[in-house]
Amino acid sequence: MPQASESEQAASGSRSGRRKWSDSEAGPDRESPRAAAATADGGDDPTSAVEAPPRPHGLRLRAFATRELDQALDALGWRGSRIHAGVHLARKNLRRARATLALGGPALGPGAALIDRELRKLNDGLSALRDAHALVETFDRLLRQHTDSETRALLSRTRRRAATARAQAAREARIDDPDLGARRSLLRVLRAGLRALPWAQLQPEHWREAVVVSLARVARAAENARRSGEDEDWHGWRRRARRLSQQQRALKTAKLGRDAPKFDKHQIERLGEAQDLNLLLDHCGKRSPFGKQDRTALRRFAQAELEGARVRIAEGGGAGAD
């Protein structure tokens, strides 16, 4: 039988009474037992009903970040061939949690920087697995886009090599950290630390200032990439734009949509596709999994695709409103 996910186990434990919540712990993410009892006992008498105080906005952001870490814990527990999709999802969840931490800025105290740093290290430690999977996904996307028989033959051959390398990366990861158990244990500790931060103290000016900073960083990164044409600058543009998108998601989910940034989401998708082509080029060096002849042909193909993609992005604008 398939194993229950982390979230399912937590839910089961709560139902069976193994997990006991204090009133203060229940407040941010669920209804307090006292408030529930007061509401139940109140009946139709308006004088006996207890109206719960409005939930602090910062605790909504905490709930969003907590759910992202819960989902990452669950995804890192996926087994077999699902390990690749699980790592891909978990890295997204970790980046979203970090983007939410950035919305609090210094107001969350010095502990936030420590937690953010450890989440980044954890995410970076999964990058080899993710890159191996992203390479195969890039070939799949390119195969959908191209109909030329010679190009498709090249892409099909090299995709098979990439899939073999992906399987090897998964085997090595399982040997180094069986079932990714060490990473999941660390993530549980970071989750507890994240929840202990003073989220209730956050005020609108904190996340509004963070959004202004993110918008300015995206604009600068776009200007640098267009001017220099360097791969690192293009990658920086993509990272900044992705964080802006994640912060918009966090604010909207926390019912703070009026403070969420506006930007061109399609531009971010195009930046991601361009970065995937850059990843493909990175695998055309001496340590490439591809044969020498295919490596040369693939490099020429990817360079042409990347140049065209960057021209279209540069002509399409930066992080303007959609």
N, C-alpha and C positions, 0 to 999 in steps of 0.2 A: 504494500500500500504506500502511496506517496506520503512523504513527511508533511506535517502541518507547517505552514509558514510561521515566522516569528509573530506576525500580527494575529494569526489565528490562535496560536498558543496563548498569547497575552489575553485575547478575548475570552478563551476558554477558562483560563485561570481566574479572570474577574468574575465570570458567571458562577464558578464553583465555590467562590469565597476564599480562594487561596491568596488573592491579592486584595489587601485592605487599603482603602484610600482615606487619608485624613481630610477634614473639612478644608484646610488650606490648600491641600494638593488637588482636591476635586475642583476647586473654584475655577482655575484658568481653562481647563479643557473639558469639564463636564459639570453638570449641576450638582451643587453641594447637597449632601444628604439632608442637612437642616432645612435648606430652602425647599427641597422636594417635599419634606414632611409638612412644612408650613403651608405650602400650596395645597397639598392633599387634604389637610385638616380644615382649611379655610372654607370649603364649600361655597355656598352662594353669598355668604356674609362678607361684604367688601371690607369691613373693619378688621376681619381676622386674616385676610389674605396678606402675605408678605411679598412685596415686589422686589425681585432681585436687583441689585445695583447694576448699572451698565458695565459691561466688561471692558476693562482698559484695552485700548487699541494695541498697545505693545504686547499684551498677552495673546492677541490674535496672531501677531507675527510669530510669537513663540510657538503657537500651536502649528502654524504652517511649517516652520523649520523642524519641529519635532516629527511631524508626519513624514517629512522628506527623509529624515534619518531612519525612521521606522521602515520606510519602504526600501531604503538602501540595505538595511539589515536583512530584510526578507529576500531581496534580489541576490545578495551575496551568498545566500544559502541554496540557490538553484543548483541542481546537479546535472551531471552528464553533459550532453551537447548544449544544454541551456545555460551553461556557465558563461558563454560569450554574451548572450543577451542580458543575463543578469548583471554582469560587470558593466555593460554599456548603460543600463538603467541606473545602477548604483552610482556611477560617476555623475550622471545627470543630477541625481538626488543630492549628492554631496555638494555639487556646485550651487544648486539652488539654496541649500542651507547656508553656504558661505555668503551668497549674495544677500540673503536675509540678515545675516549678522552685520554685513556692511551697512545696511539701512539704519542700524542702531548707532554705528560709529562709536566714538569715545564714551557716549552715554551708557553703554553696556559695561564699562569698566575694563580693567587690564586683563581680566580673564577671557574676554572675548577674543583678544588678539592671540592668546595661547591656543584656544580651541580652534580658531580659524587656521592657524599655522599647522596644527596636527591634522585637521581635516584635509588641508592641501597636501600634506605629505602622504596621507593615506590614499588620496586620489592619484597622486603621481605614481605611487607604488603599483597601481592597477593599470598604468598607461600602456605597458607592453602588451598585456592581454587585449586591451581595447584597440590598440593600433593594429594588431593582427586581425581582429574582427573587422575593423573599419576598412582595411585594405580589401578584404573580400567583398564587403558591401559596395565599395567604390567600383570594383569590377562589375558587379551586378548592375549598378546604375548606368555605367558606360555601355554595357551590352544592351540595355533597353533603349539607349539613345542612338546607337549606331547600327546601320543596316549593311554597310559595305562588307562584303564577304571576307576580304583580306584582313580588315580591322577586327572583325568579329572572331576570326580564327586566332589572331594574336591575343586578343583579350580572353578568349576561352582557355587557351593553353596556359597563360600566366595566372589566370584565376585558379586553375587546378593546383598550381604550385603554391599559390597564396593560401589555399584551403589546407594544404598539407602543413604549411608553416604554422597556421592557426592552431591546428590540432596539437602540434608539438609544443606550442606555447602553453596550451591548456595542461598538457601532461607535466610540464616543468613547474607550473604554478601549483598543481596538486601535490607534487613531491615537496616543494618548498613550504607550502602552507596547506595541509590537507583540509579540504572543504572550506578553505579561506577562514578557518576558525580563529586564528590569531587576529586577523583583521576585524572580524566581527566582534571579538571580545574588546578590542580597543575602541571600536565604534560605540559600544554600549557605554563605556566610560565617558566618551566625548558627548554622548547624548545627555547623560546625567549632568555633566558640566554645563552644557548649553542651557538646559532648563533652569539651572540655578542662577543664571545671570539676572540682573534686575530689569527684566523686560517691562514690568509694570510702570517703571519710571519714564519710559519713552514718551516723548511729546511729538506732535506733528512736525515741528521745526526740525527735529532730528532726521526723520526720513526724507523730508523735503530737501534739506541741505544735501543729503546723500545722493538724491536723484539729480540735483543740479551738478554735483561733482561728476557723477557718472556720464551725464550728457556732455559735459565739457571734455572728459577724457576720450569719449568716442569721437568727438569732433577733431581733437588733436591727433588721435591715432589715424583717422581717415586722411587727414592732411599729410601726415608723415608718410603713409603708405603710398599715396598718389605721387608724392614728390620724389621719394627715394626708389620705389619699386623693389625694395629689399624684401626677401621672404619673411624675415623676422618682423618687419613693420606691418606687413599684411596680416601676419598671424596675430600681432598685437591688436590690430583693428578688430579682427574677428573676436578675440577674447573680450575686449571692452564692450562690443556690441552684444555679445551673448550675455554678459552680466547685466546689461541694461534690460534685456528681455526677461531675465530671471527675476529682476527686481520688480518689473511690471507685474509679473505673474504673482509674486508674493503679495504685493499691495492689493491687487484685485481680489485675490482669494481671501485676504483679511478684511474685505469690504472697505478698502481705502482707495478705491479706484480713481477718485477725483484727484489724488496725488500721484497716480501712476504716470510714468513718462510716455510720450508719444514718439513713435519712430516707424521706420519702414521695415516691417517684418520680413518681407521678401528679400530685402537687401541682406539681412542676416542669414537667410537660407542660402543665398548665392555666395556669401563669404564662406560658409561652411563647405559648400561644394568645391570652391576653389582651394580651400585648405586640404580637402581630401585628395585633390590632384597633386598638391605639394607633397602629401604623404606618399603618394605613388612614386613621385620622383625620388624621394628619399630611399626608396627600396630598389633603385636602379643603380646603386653603387657596387663596389667590389664584393660586399657581403650580401648581395641580392640573392633571393631564392630562385631567381630566373636565370636561364641559360644566357650566354654572352650575346648571341644573335638576337634573342627576344629582348634582352635588356636594352640593347641599343635601339631597337625599333620602338620599344615601349617608352623609352626616354624621349625620343623624337616626337612621338604621338602626344605624350603627356605635356610636354613643353608647349606645343601648339595649342592644346586644349586650355592650358592654364593662362597663356597669354590672351586668348580670346575671352576667357571668363573675367580676367581682371580689367580688360578694356570695357566690357559691358558693365561691370560693377562701378568703375570710376566714372562712367558716363551717367550712371543712374543716381548719383547723389550719395549722401552719407546717411546720417541717422535722423533725417527729417521726419516730419509727421506723416502718418499714413492716412 
